[in-house]
Amino acid sequence: MKRFKKLIGASVVVALASQINIGILNTDFRISAGIVFLAIYLYYNKDLKPIETGLISGIAVYVFRVLLHILGKGNLGDVVFSYQLEILFYTFYGVIYSLLLKSGTRENVNQLFLILVASDFGANLIEASFRALHEALQFNYDLITTLLLVAVVRSSVVWVVITGLK
């Protein structure tokens, strides 16, 4: 029950942090602060399973975004599918993170930084691929470099926080 409460608490914090976001390329594709909090939670709570935490966080982000959209615009419009892709992003972040994380790696924050960049970039590439298939998102060199830059910046923030707290 304690782990479940921690999972729900982490997901709510991630969902709240994800409301701090910017849209890119004039689409519903959003870059948010939520993943920073997810990465920090996963680092400090070894009992949280990355895939499960990513999935539940993605669902929480989706619910918060839909509720705020309804409150702000009064209807859902065509954002239901677009916002569902947040679930895909957070889940794949957890999958990639889980696959790359090996015992002992978690303690080496420099190696962890590379895992965080790969997880962020990989999950964003997957989300962007789905958006390119279903929306007017152009999958090009500029998008890839933007996603890589975002992954490095967000992972750097996590690295600074973890290093500072050590």
RODRENDREN-19422 format. One record per residue (C-alpha): y, z, x. Coordinates in pm, 1 decimal. Each point is the difference from the previous one (the first is absolute). Example, Ala and Ser with C-alpha at 12.3 -4.5 7.8 and 13.67 -1.06 7.14 Angstrom:
BEGIN
<node yy="-450.0" zz="780.0" xx="1230.0"/>
<node yy="344.0" zz="-66.0" xx="137.0"/>
//
This chain:
BEGIN
<node yy="0.0" zz="0.0" xx="0.0"/>
<node yy="234.5" zz="76.3" xx="291.6"/>
<node yy="-54.4" zz="-347.3" xx="148.5"/>
<node yy="61.0" zz="-157.2" xx="-342.8"/>
<node yy="332.7" zz="183.7" xx="-35.6"/>
<node yy="95.1" zz="-110.3" xx="350.9"/>
<node yy="-92.1" zz="-360.2" xx="-86.8"/>
<node yy="208.8" zz="3.7" xx="-317.9"/>
<node yy="290.1" zz="172.9" xx="177.8"/>
<node yy="-4.5" zz="-255.8" xx="280.7"/>
<node yy="-11.9" zz="-287.0" xx="-249.5"/>
<node yy="296.5" zz="133.2" xx="-195.3"/>
<node yy="205.8" zz="42.3" xx="319.8"/>
<node yy="-94.3" zz="-352.7" xx="111.6"/>
<node yy="93.1" zz="-137.1" xx="-344.2"/>
<node yy="335.9" zz="178.2" xx="7.3"/>
<node yy="71.7" zz="-121.7" xx="353.5"/>
<node yy="-94.1" zz="-354.0" xx="-101.7"/>
<node yy="300.6" zz="-1.4" xx="-231.7"/>
<node yy="206.7" zz="-29.6" xx="318.1"/>
<node yy="-51.9" zz="-371.0" xx="52.2"/>
<node yy="156.8" zz="-334.9" xx="60.6"/>
<node yy="-105.1" zz="-332.9" xx="-142.6"/>
<node yy="-48.3" zz="-290.9" xx="231.7"/>
<node yy="12.6" zz="-373.0" xx="-54.6"/>
<node yy="139.8" zz="26.5" xx="-356.9"/>
<node yy="-339.2" zz="98.9" xx="-144.5"/>
<node yy="-163.8" zz="319.8" xx="-124.3"/>
<node yy="-139.9" zz="46.4" xx="351.9"/>
<node yy="135.2" zz="339.2" xx="105.8"/>
<node yy="5.3" zz="183.4" xx="331.0"/>
<node yy="0.4" zz="374.2" xx="-63.5"/>
<node yy="-2.0" zz="336.4" xx="174.2"/>
<node yy="-316.8" zz="105.3" xx="-183.4"/>
<node yy="-234.3" zz="-115.3" xx="274.6"/>
<node yy="176.2" zz="223.9" xx="253.5"/>
<node yy="-90.8" zz="304.0" xx="-206.8"/>
<node yy="-355.6" zz="-125.0" xx="-56.2"/>
<node yy="-55.0" zz="-39.2" xx="374.6"/>
<node yy="139.4" zz="347.8" xx="71.4"/>
<node yy="-216.2" zz="154.3" xx="-272.4"/>
<node yy="-310.6" zz="-171.5" xx="135.7"/>
<node yy="76.7" zz="121.1" xx="350.8"/>
<node yy="50.7" zz="364.7" xx="-92.9"/>
<node yy="-269.6" zz="20.0" xx="-269.8"/>
<node yy="-324.3" zz="-107.8" xx="161.8"/>
<node yy="-193.4" zz="90.4" xx="-315.8"/>
<node yy="178.6" zz="-274.0" xx="-196.8"/>
<node yy="-198.7" zz="-322.8" xx="-4.0"/>
<node yy="232.3" zz="-290.7" xx="90.5"/>
<node yy="-144.1" zz="-251.1" xx="-249.2"/>
<node yy="-3.3" zz="244.9" xx="-289.5"/>
<node yy="348.3" zz="128.1" xx="85.3"/>
<node yy="131.7" zz="-355.9" xx="33.3"/>
<node yy="-147.3" zz="-100.1" xx="-336.8"/>
<node yy="131.9" zz="304.2" xx="-187.3"/>
<node yy="339.3" zz="-32.2" xx="171.3"/>
<node yy="14.9" zz="-367.7" xx="-95.8"/>
<node yy="-72.7" zz="85.2" xx="-362.3"/>
<node yy="268.7" zz="271.0" xx="7.2"/>
<node yy="251.8" zz="-243.1" xx="152.4"/>
<node yy="-85.6" zz="-253.6" xx="-272.1"/>
<node yy="43.0" zz="255.0" xx="-280.4"/>
<node yy="333.5" zz="125.2" xx="136.8"/>
<node yy="134.3" zz="-354.4" xx="46.0"/>
<node yy="-104.1" zz="-104.3" xx="-350.9"/>
<node yy="151.2" zz="312.3" xx="-156.7"/>
<node yy="326.9" zz="-42.0" xx="189.3"/>
<node yy="12.1" zz="-368.9" xx="-90.1"/>
<node yy="-47.4" zz="82.6" xx="-370.1"/>
<node yy="268.1" zz="270.1" xx="18.1"/>
<node yy="241.2" zz="-230.7" xx="182.8"/>
<node yy="-61.6" zz="-328.5" xx="-177.7"/>
<node yy="-153.3" zz="111.2" xx="-329.8"/>
<node yy="-301.2" zz="-229.5" xx="33.8"/>
<node yy="-267.1" zz="-106.3" xx="244.6"/>
<node yy="87.7" zz="-364.1" xx="20.5"/>
<node yy="-227.4" zz="-169.0" xx="248.7"/>
<node yy="-28.3" zz="281.4" xx="255.8"/>
<node yy="-337.0" zz="140.5" xx="-109.4"/>
<node yy="-203.6" zz="-228.5" xx="226.3"/>
<node yy="252.8" zz="9.4" xx="279.8"/>
<node yy="5.7" zz="378.9" xx="8.7"/>
<node yy="-381.1" zz="11.9" xx="-12.3"/>
<node yy="-2.1" zz="-156.6" xx="345.1"/>
<node yy="132.0" zz="333.4" xx="129.5"/>
<node yy="-345.0" zz="141.1" xx="-72.2"/>
<node yy="-148.7" zz="-276.8" xx="213.3"/>
<node yy="238.5" zz="75.4" xx="289.0"/>
<node yy="-62.8" zz="375.5" xx="9.5"/>
<node yy="-375.4" zz="-41.2" xx="-42.4"/>
<node yy="-26.9" zz="-253.5" xx="282.2"/>
<node yy="221.0" zz="216.3" xx="218.1"/>
<node yy="-259.0" zz="274.6" xx="-48.2"/>
<node yy="-288.7" zz="-239.4" xx="66.9"/>
<node yy="148.1" zz="-139.6" xx="321.8"/>
<node yy="108.9" zz="345.8" xx="118.4"/>
<node yy="-347.7" zz="136.1" xx="-68.7"/>
<node yy="-173.4" zz="-285.7" xx="182.6"/>
<node yy="222.1" zz="27.2" xx="307.5"/>
<node yy="10.3" zz="377.3" xx="25.5"/>
<node yy="-268.7" zz="140.0" xx="227.1"/>
<node yy="-68.2" zz="362.2" xx="83.4"/>
<node yy="246.1" zz="115.7" xx="261.3"/>
<node yy="240.5" zz="-287.1" xx="-63.6"/>
<node yy="189.5" zz="210.5" xx="-250.0"/>
<node yy="104.7" zz="240.0" xx="276.6"/>
<node yy="141.9" zz="-274.4" xx="222.2"/>
<node yy="324.2" zz="-82.7" xx="-179.2"/>
<node yy="55.1" zz="-312.1" xx="210.6"/>
<node yy="-334.6" zz="-146.5" xx="-110.5"/>
<node yy="73.4" zz="120.1" xx="-352.1"/>
<node yy="326.4" zz="-195.9" xx="10.9"/>
<node yy="-193.8" zz="-324.4" xx="56.4"/>
<node yy="-236.0" zz="87.0" xx="-287.5"/>
<node yy="298.2" zz="66.0" xx="-226.8"/>
<node yy="164.3" zz="-331.4" xx="91.7"/>
<node yy="-325.6" zz="-190.1" xx="-60.1"/>
<node yy="-59.4" zz="180.6" xx="-330.9"/>
<node yy="352.4" zz="-62.9" xx="-126.3"/>
<node yy="14.9" zz="-360.8" xx="116.4"/>
<node yy="-350.9" zz="-81.3" xx="-124.1"/>
<node yy="53.9" zz="154.1" xx="-343.1"/>
<node yy="333.8" zz="-179.1" xx="-35.2"/>
<node yy="-160.0" zz="-331.7" xx="98.8"/>
<node yy="-264.5" zz="47.5" xx="-267.7"/>
<node yy="261.7" zz="87.3" xx="-262.4"/>
<node yy="221.2" zz="-291.9" xx="108.3"/>
<node yy="-297.8" zz="-237.9" xx="-21.5"/>
<node yy="-62.1" zz="102.4" xx="-360.9"/>
<node yy="369.1" zz="-33.8" xx="-78.0"/>
<node yy="4.9" zz="-347.5" xx="156.7"/>
<node yy="-289.0" zz="-102.8" xx="-223.2"/>
<node yy="153.9" zz="134.4" xx="-321.1"/>
<node yy="376.5" zz="7.4" xx="49.1"/>
<node yy="274.0" zz="-201.4" xx="163.7"/>
<node yy="-48.2" zz="170.4" xx="337.7"/>
<node yy="7.6" zz="-236.8" xx="295.0"/>
<node yy="-256.6" zz="102.4" xx="260.5"/>
<node yy="164.7" zz="-108.9" xx="323.8"/>
<node yy="90.6" zz="106.5" xx="353.3"/>
<node yy="309.1" zz="192.2" xx="-116.8"/>
<node yy="-207.2" zz="203.9" xx="-243.2"/>
<node yy="-260.2" zz="82.4" xx="265.0"/>
<node yy="260.4" zz="108.0" xx="254.5"/>
<node yy="178.8" zz="207.9" xx="-265.6"/>
<node yy="-325.5" zz="174.1" xx="-94.0"/>
<node yy="-79.8" zz="68.6" xx="365.2"/>
<node yy="347.7" zz="140.4" xx="58.4"/>
<node yy="-30.7" zz="221.1" xx="-309.2"/>
<node yy="-341.9" zz="124.1" xx="117.9"/>
<node yy="136.8" zz="87.2" xx="344.0"/>
<node yy="306.7" zz="177.6" xx="-141.9"/>
<node yy="-192.3" zz="204.2" xx="-257.5"/>
<node yy="-272.4" zz="86.6" xx="250.7"/>
<node yy="267.0" zz="101.0" xx="250.2"/>
<node yy="147.8" zz="239.5" xx="-254.7"/>
<node yy="-345.0" zz="155.0" xx="-51.6"/>
<node yy="-53.6" zz="19.8" xx="377.1"/>
<node yy="337.6" zz="172.8" xx="50.2"/>
<node yy="-69.8" zz="252.0" xx="-277.5"/>
<node yy="-350.6" zz="82.0" xx="125.9"/>
<node yy="111.2" zz="18.0" xx="363.9"/>
<node yy="298.4" zz="216.1" xx="-94.6"/>
<node yy="-216.7" zz="241.1" xx="-197.4"/>
<node yy="-256.5" zz="35.4" xx="281.7"/>
//
